[in-house]
């Protein structure tokens, strides 16, 4: 499909008081269906992002969103998640089975069965288990460095994502990955790269499960190894390239940094994952608010500065950090259920996928009921944050 380059549809055309609407998608494997539900609610509210940035499964969901027309995005996301949860030998479709699975113990047992199946066989259209363990493969081969093959994901991306559209500048797309050789964190961005399936796959190549992806002679792993959320990229890119924008950012996290004290070894494994992969969203945004308040104060002072002092070298340095821009950061963080254990990120049952999708949809709907979420901030720091879990939005 050939798509003509055209200016992005700006947020102002949708009567939102921001120059950019950003969708920030964290990594989290099978939990990523939550992001699909969030996007469905945003689309119903006629909120379409100008910039989608993702890590790991967030990059996959993000590519599907950026690589399709707005009317097709939800359908394509559903197609991906329905297919990924299609190869388990049980779907528990009847109401009676679903009713019996509501108890935490039964549901935990069923989830562990599904996770074990995914470990043994993979997920349709996503990854498949290698027939021979990597311990027995020749050194230096991809099969010797990973337990699963992800060639099915390449075909899935080629089928569900229009990469001509993704690269046409209609919706900006960014995917974070880590260079295996240098250990450096990089972003593949549609403003600086021609995005192909390999760039999306690299963002989700979590070792040792998945093989590194080669791009231009370099090998890349999952960006979540270093940073599991791209919010800083969206903020810092504008600063560094003198292209900072008033931004409404929806940050959709799949791991909560808050949790209960572990009571057994399975709880320990679960809590380690939550701490390791959570973006510590609240701490990051609190720090950003403090910094932004200083930057806006510097801007105000520089504007009142006597003209004779404006060319001073120290003043020129201050100008590089001054800012008048405003930010609304809407945090949507998946809250795991009691029956979900350490395998929740690779538990690809249809029932869990539907639960995650539904949770994301309802969380976004409940948040969007509050008009201040979409209103331009008037605070001194120019930053407003909204957190369903903390603020109890109803």
DODO-817971 format. One record per residue (C-alpha): residue in one letter; x negated, y negated, z. Coordinates in steps of 0.1 Angstrom, whole numbers, padded with zeros to 4 digits, always signed. Last residue first. Example, Ala and Ser with C-alpha at 12.3 -4.5 7.8 and 13.67 -1.06 7.14 Angstrom:
BEGIN
S-0137+0011+0071
A-0123+0045+0078
END
This chain:
BEGIN
X+0148-0068+0392
X+0112-0078+0395
X+0095-0063+0426
X+0067-0088+0428
X+0039-0063+0434
X+0051-0035+0412
X+0065-0058+0385
X+0034-0080+0384
X+0035-0114+0367
X+0005-0136+0365
X+0005-0174+0358
X-0026-0193+0347
X-0030-0230+0340
X-0052-0235+0371
X-0032-0265+0383
X+0001-0247+0378
X+0025-0257+0350
X+0026-0223+0332
X+0044-0221+0298
X+0075-0200+0301
X+0078-0164+0288
X+0075-0148+0323
X+0095-0177+0338
X+0126-0164+0320
X+0129-0133+0343
X+0148-0105+0326
X+0116-0098+0307
X+0102-0079+0338
X+0132-0056+0341
X+0131-0048+0304
X+0094-0041+0305
X+0097-0017+0334
X+0127+0000+0318
X+0108+0007+0285
X+0076+0018+0302
X+0095+0042+0325
X+0115+0056+0296
X+0083+0063+0276
X+0067+0080+0305
X+0097+0102+0312
X+0101+0111+0275
X+0064+0121+0274
X+0068+0141+0306
X+0097+0161+0291
X+0080+0167+0258
X+0050+0182+0276
X+0015+0168+0268
X-0002+0170+0302
X-0037+0157+0294
X-0036+0124+0314
X-0014+0139+0341
X-0039+0166+0349
X-0050+0152+0383
X-0015+0155+0396
X+0020+0143+0387
X+0047+0156+0411
X+0047+0124+0432
X+0054+0102+0402
X+0027+0079+0387
X+0034+0042+0386
X+0024+0028+0352
X+0012-0007+0354
X+0028-0036+0335
X+0010-0068+0341
X+0022-0100+0324
X-0007-0125+0321
X+0005-0160+0312
X-0024-0182+0301
X-0030-0219+0296
X-0057-0238+0276
X-0073-0270+0287
X-0108-0257+0290
X-0143-0268+0299
X-0171-0243+0297
X-0190-0256+0267
X-0183-0292+0277
X-0202-0287+0309
X-0234-0281+0289
X-0228-0313+0269
X-0224-0331+0302
X-0257-0319+0314
X-0274-0332+0282
X-0257-0366+0285
X-0237-0376+0255
X-0206-0384+0275
X-0223-0406+0300
X-0220-0440+0281
X-0183-0432+0274
X-0174-0432+0311
X-0160-0398+0321
X-0122-0396+0325
X-0120-0368+0298
X-0149-0351+0313
X-0132-0349+0347
X-0101-0333+0333
X-0121-0307+0314
X-0141-0299+0344
X-0109-0294+0364
X-0096-0271+0337
X-0128-0250+0339
X-0126-0248+0377
X-0090-0236+0376
X-0099-0211+0349
X-0126-0196+0371
X-0102-0191+0401
X-0075-0177+0379
X-0099-0153+0362
X-0110-0140+0396
X-0074-0133+0406
X-0069-0117+0371
X-0097-0093+0376
X-0087-0084+0412
X-0052-0077+0400
X-0062-0057+0370
X-0085-0033+0388
X-0089-0018+0353
X-0080+0017+0365
X-0101+0044+0349
X-0125+0053+0377
X-0102+0045+0406
X-0073+0065+0392
X-0095+0093+0381
X-0111+0096+0416
X-0076+0095+0431
X-0065+0125+0411
X-0096+0146+0419
X-0091+0138+0456
X-0055+0147+0455
X-0064+0181+0440
X-0090+0185+0468
X-0064+0180+0496
X-0047+0152+0515
X-0059+0122+0495
X-0052+0087+0508
X-0025+0071+0487
X-0030+0049+0457
X-0038+0014+0444
X-0060+0011+0413
X-0031+0021+0391
X-0038+0039+0359
X-0018+0035+0327
X-0022-0002+0323
X-0001-0024+0299
X-0014-0060+0298
X+0011-0083+0281
X-0008-0115+0273
X+0008-0149+0266
X-0021-0170+0254
X-0028-0207+0248
X-0058-0203+0225
X-0096-0204+0227
X-0113-0205+0193
X-0147-0220+0201
X-0163-0186+0193
X-0176-0178+0227
X-0145-0190+0246
X-0120-0174+0222
X-0138-0141+0224
X-0140-0142+0262
X-0102-0141+0268
X-0093-0114+0243
X-0124-0094+0252
X-0117-0097+0289
X-0082-0083+0285
X-0096-0052+0267
X-0089-0026+0294
X-0108+0006+0303
X-0143-0008+0305
X-0175+0013+0305
X-0166+0049+0299
X-0131+0037+0288
X-0147+0027+0255
X-0146+0063+0243
X-0178+0074+0225
X-0197+0062+0195
X-0225+0075+0173
X-0244+0052+0149
X-0252+0057+0112
X-0226+0032+0100
X-0199+0049+0121
X-0203+0083+0136
X-0177+0095+0160
X-0187+0113+0192
X-0170+0146+0199
X-0141+0150+0222
X-0138+0168+0255
X-0174+0160+0267
X-0169+0132+0262
X-0140+0108+0255
X-0138+0099+0218
X-0108+0076+0221
X-0124+0043+0209
X-0143+0063+0183
X-0111+0076+0169
X-0098+0041+0162
X-0130+0031+0144
X-0130+0064+0125
X-0095+0058+0112
X-0107+0027+0094
X-0110-0009+0104
X-0129-0032+0080
X-0148-0052+0106
X-0152-0088+0118
X-0116-0101+0120
X-0102-0066+0123
X-0122-0060+0155
X-0143-0030+0164
X-0154-0040+0199
X-0187-0029+0213
X-0200-0017+0247
X-0237-0009+0247
X-0251+0025+0259
X-0278+0022+0232
X-0276+0057+0217
X-0240+0066+0226
X-0226+0032+0214
X-0195+0027+0235
X-0161+0019+0221
X-0134-0009+0223
X-0106-0013+0197
X-0094-0046+0184
X-0065-0055+0160
X-0053-0088+0147
X-0018-0088+0132
X-0012-0101+0097
X-0049-0103+0090
X-0049-0079+0060
X-0069-0052+0078
X-0040-0035+0095
X-0019-0038+0064
X-0045-0020+0043
X-0049+0005+0071
X-0012+0015+0069
X-0011+0037+0100
X+0011+0068+0104
X-0003+0092+0078
X-0040+0082+0079
X-0038+0081+0117
X-0024+0117+0118
X-0050+0129+0094
X-0078+0115+0115
X-0062+0129+0147
X-0063+0164+0132
X-0100+0161+0128
X-0103+0158+0166
X-0120+0190+0174
X-0122+0200+0211
X-0149+0213+0236
X-0175+0188+0226
X-0213+0185+0222
X-0223+0218+0206
X-0194+0216+0180
X-0207+0182+0169
X-0240+0199+0160
X-0274+0190+0174
X-0279+0223+0192
X-0263+0253+0176
X-0231+0264+0193
X-0229+0289+0222
X-0225+0264+0250
X-0200+0245+0229
X-0175+0273+0234
X-0163+0290+0202
X-0128+0287+0188
X-0128+0249+0193
X-0097+0237+0210
X-0075+0213+0190
X-0069+0176+0191
X-0043+0150+0180
X-0018+0162+0154
X-0005+0188+0177
X-0020+0187+0212
X-0048+0211+0223
X-0047+0249+0226
X-0063+0260+0259
X-0065+0227+0277
X-0031+0216+0263
X-0016+0249+0275
X-0031+0244+0310
X-0016+0209+0310
X+0018+0223+0301
X+0016+0249+0329
X+0004+0222+0353
X+0034+0201+0344
X+0058+0230+0350
X+0043+0237+0385
X+0045+0200+0394
X+0081+0199+0382
X+0090+0228+0404
X+0073+0213+0435
X+0086+0178+0429
X+0122+0189+0425
X+0137+0174+0393
X+0129+0205+0373
X+0162+0222+0381
X+0181+0193+0365
X+0159+0194+0334
X+0166+0231+0331
X+0204+0225+0334
X+0203+0196+0310
X+0188+0218+0283
X+0157+0208+0264
X+0130+0224+0286
X+0104+0221+0258
X+0086+0254+0261
X+0059+0270+0239
X+0040+0237+0237
X+0033+0226+0202
X+0056+0196+0198
X+0042+0171+0223
X+0018+0154+0199
X+0045+0154+0172
X+0070+0135+0194
X+0044+0111+0205
X+0032+0102+0170
X+0068+0100+0156
X+0079+0079+0185
X+0051+0054+0177
X+0061+0054+0141
X+0097+0047+0149
X+0088+0019+0173
X+0065+0003+0146
X+0088+0004+0115
X+0108-0028+0119
X+0076-0047+0129
X+0057-0036+0097
X+0030-0011+0104
X-0007-0010+0110
X-0008-0033+0140
X+0016-0011+0160
X+0001+0022+0149
X-0034+0008+0155
X-0024-0003+0190
X-0010+0031+0199
X-0043+0047+0189
X-0063+0019+0205
X-0043+0023+0237
X-0050+0061+0236
X-0087+0051+0239
X-0090+0013+0245
X-0067-0012+0230
X-0063-0047+0216
X-0033-0060+0197
X-0032-0096+0186
X-0003-0116+0171
X+0021-0095+0191
X+0058-0093+0183
X+0084-0104+0209
X+0119-0100+0194
X+0133-0089+0227
X+0140-0055+0212
X+0104-0054+0200
X+0092-0061+0236
X+0114-0033+0249
X+0101-0008+0223
X+0065-0020+0231
X+0069-0011+0268
X+0083+0024+0259
X+0054+0031+0236
X+0030+0020+0263
X+0044+0045+0286
X+0038+0072+0260
X+0001+0065+0267
X+0003+0087+0298
X-0009+0116+0276
X-0043+0100+0274
X-0050+0071+0297
X-0066+0042+0280
X-0054+0006+0285
X-0034-0014+0260
X-0035-0052+0258
X-0008-0069+0237
X-0015-0105+0229
X+0009-0133+0220
X-0011-0163+0207
X-0004-0200+0204
X+0020-0201+0233
X+0052-0220+0240
X+0075-0192+0227
X+0100-0203+0201
X+0094-0173+0178
X+0078-0196+0152
X+0055-0208+0181
X+0042-0173+0185
X+0025-0175+0151
X+0032-0152+0123
X-0004-0146+0111
X-0015-0164+0080
X-0013-0143+0048
X-0035-0117+0031
X-0015-0098+0006
X-0007-0062+0015
X-0014-0034-0010
X+0000+0000+0000
END
